Amino acid sequence: MKFYPEKLKIKDQRMKPFIDPEELWDYIHNTRSSKERVREVIAKSLAKNRLTMEETAVLINATDEESVEEIKQGARLLKEKVYGQRIVLFAPLYVGNLCINNCAYCGFKASNTKVTRVTLEKEDLIAQVKALEDTGQKRLILVYGEHPRYNAEFIAETVRTVYGVKSGRGEIRRVNINAAPLDIDGFRTVKSSGIGTYQIFQETYHEPTYAKVHLSGVKRNYEWRITALDRAQEAGIDDVGIGALFGLYDWRFEVMGLLRHTNHFEAVYNVGPHTISFPRIQFASQLDIDKSHLVSDSDFTKLVAILRLSVPYTGLILTAREPATIRDEILQFGVSQIDGGTNIELGGYAKKKDNVNQDIDLEQFQINDNRSLNEIMEELIGNGFIPSFCTACYRLGRTGEHFMEFSVPGFIKRYCQPNALLTMTEYLEDYAPPRTKEMGYKLIKEKLDAIENDGFKEKLIEKLEALKQGQRDLYF
């Protein structure tokens, strides 16, 4: 095997490409994996140390059933160590599907004349947000096509609009963004609106495949996209999210690409990505891809567990592209954030009372988990998870490098779980039907009984009681 000192093979530079496919394939093809070596790597991760490229390749190359199960069990233990039992909930809100790109996997491609093109006007956007707030949502990710209309000023204005919407006790406390790459000035403009995370998925780190599936448009420029979040960092957005669309190319290469992207951020900006997403290809209007790299359920669940072990302090996001059965399994060993009550039809939240039988020509791709937010809440609570709408870290400055400094010593669990209990209590008081409320308070009692009886527990109980008396937005 060739010697590739991490962060040295390709010298990491600000706003410069950093993927060397030969390096990634060399790790995949030439790293030895044995049961003993797999256990050593898992033990390192459980000691809360991020894995190297070589160690991640050890896990990727483990194919025997016993080792794969140990990888998943290790991910379960690590998730509990770092994140406790809380699962953060959010909802995607599509603002507009105009697009100048032709991406083979996307229903919004410019060449798709069947798709209905919609951009939410201000009053429509407000209606969508009110509908979401009325179900209990507190965290949104706004999604935009790539089009000149959706420039930095447009995105910033929609963010400010969303934050200004109040419906009853409802409010949106965190707005994340999934949109096209911007220049540095553009990112500064969006940052000024008070966003949380800015997500840009590379889709595939394999440049020949990238060229094959991005047929025309600005998105065809691989280098512009892979350096996009560097520009965000330069603009002061230290809370960024990366991702790959699994099924375009070999999943092993994409996992290594995500880790290499993490290395790059740590080398140049001293902070890793805040989140990693790993959507799988799903049906979309006029889908036209080589299907030889579609990822099986068994490989998908394995790769999520590997990502959890490789980057212990990075949030992992699983979306409603996946059916409930897969989501429920993966929640056990890696995921820290999911969407609930998802409707990706433009204008769909205010128009529909349920998410069944949506029009694929109004959607980017097919949704496979149509459960309502409350159904997701009950499922999580019934399995002992604490549904969380917490936004405390972002408003207290625990993001970026500071977030890393805060979380690495292990304090994050001490704050995340109590804050999750507080936001769940808000939901139970304001939105939950009687059955959910009963289930939720039973879980809260169980979690309180398990906390050591110290001053911190007393403060948590005081805040929980204050919420029952009508106070809101309490956190540590």
Sequence and secondary structure as in RCSB ss.txt:
>XXXX:A:sequence
MKFYPEKLKIKDQRMKPFIDPEELWDYIHNTRSSKERVREVIAKSLAKNRLTMEETAVLINATDEESVEEIKQGA
RLLKEKVYGQRIVLFAPLYVGNLCINNCAYCGFKASNTKVTRVTLEKEDLIAQVKALEDTGQKRLILVYGEHPRY
NAEFIAETVRTVYGVKSGRGEIRRVNINAAPLDIDGFRTVKSSGIGTYQIFQETYHEPTYAKVHLSGVKRNYEWR
ITALDRAQEAGIDDVGIGALFGLYDWRFEVMGLLRHTNHFEAVYNVGPHTISFPRIQFASQLDIDKSHLVSDSDF
TKLVAILRLSVPYTGLILTAREPATIRDEILQFGVSQIDGGTNIELGGYAKKKDNVNQDIDLEQFQINDNRSLNE
IMEELIGNGFIPSFCTACYRLGRTGEHFMEFSVPGFIKRYCQPNALLTMTEYLEDYAPPRTKEMGYKLIKEKLDA
IENDGFKEKLIEKLEALKQGQRDLYF
>XXXX:A:secstr
     TTTTTT  TTS    HHHHHHHHHH    HHHHHHHHHHHHTT    HHHHHHHHT  SHHHHHHHHHHH
HHHHHHHHTTEEEEEEEEEEE     EETT TT TT TTS   B  HHHHHHHHHHHHTTT  EEEEEE S TTS
 HHHHHHHHHHHHT EETTEE  EEEEE     HHHHHHHHTTT   EE   B S HHHHHHHEEESGGG HHHH
HTHHHHHHHTT   EEEEB BTSS HHHHHHHHHHHHHHHHHHHS   SEEE  B    TT    GGG   HHHH
HHHHHHHHHH TTSEEEE TTS HHHHHHHGGGT  EEE S   STTHHHH SS SS  GGGSSS       HHH
HHHHHHHTT EEE   HHHHTT  HHHHHHHHTTTTHHHHHHHHHHHHHHHHHHHT  HHHHHHHHHHHHHHHHH
S SSHHHHHHHHHHHHHHTT      
